[in-house]
């Protein structure tokens, strides 16, 4: 059962791979803008990661990463009512209901996330593998603004959040499908399929008719967009605990790959369609397709990572210039300097976003 005190950081257990994370995403209802952000703590709360990715008109727009930041004293001993890693901060306005997200950097973000449904406890039955010892999610509305390269964009749309804590062994899963789709404050669903051993673990929830119903069975069939593991479209089928079956189609409206070591996460903002209540409903959201690529596959796909690497390098240069105004102008850098053959793929990486 999820309680309000679970919004705060927990004291880490003395077990391998323990971590705690907060995740939010958002999408404008017209599908033009999508973004995600995550803050995570590990090594007994003495290390922190912060990540922000924004996509506009289907193209990665900005990437902020503060990875492996030293936290002293441990985060859970002093961070109350919110969390911060470097310039990225989440402020809890009301537990399980409202959070404020700010980034004092490039991009600059000031937005509020407000839940329109109760939190769903993924870990209630303890049956979600190594990726959800304690884990809840829910949908909300997002309002605020993002400023990129001096241009302010208003954000008014829908969003999803995830709070997780406990042992998280990324090597324990060969991959996962994580799909979040919003059709309005009366209808939204999440499908999560973790490939953890011989049989996929299928879970999720649908919010419909003012109630949250658990998803008990789910499948995802992709059509790749010219390259394997890059979704162009998908057919999503799931059944909830009340026996109602849903058939959903999804179409990609953007792509952004992220990689952490050999774990490849293809973030695909998408439009969605399903028939419900006697009419066809249209929605927006994201498909996150994750797989263990291996070193050879990662190197073979460096051209896909090059735009994200360039954004990461630009953000780092802008941060350096803010700290030292005499530093070189990051906008004057040679765009060809993000050579994928010479770059570190983890420069375009952060922790796995949705968990």
Secondary structure by P-SEA (a helix, b strand, c coil): ccccccccccccccccccccbbbbbbbcccccccbbbbbbbccccccbbbbbbbbccccccccccccccccccccccccccccccccbbbbbcccccbbbbbbccccbbbbbbbbcccccccccccccccccccccccccccccccccccbbbbbbccbbbbbbbccccccccccbbbbbbbccccccbbbbbbbcccccccccccccccbbbbbccbbbbbbcccccccccbbbbbbcccccbbbbbbbbbcbbbbbbcccbbbbbbbbbbbbbcccbbbbbbbbbbbbccccaaaaaaacccaaaaaaaaaaaaaaaaaaacccccccccccccccccccccccccccccccc
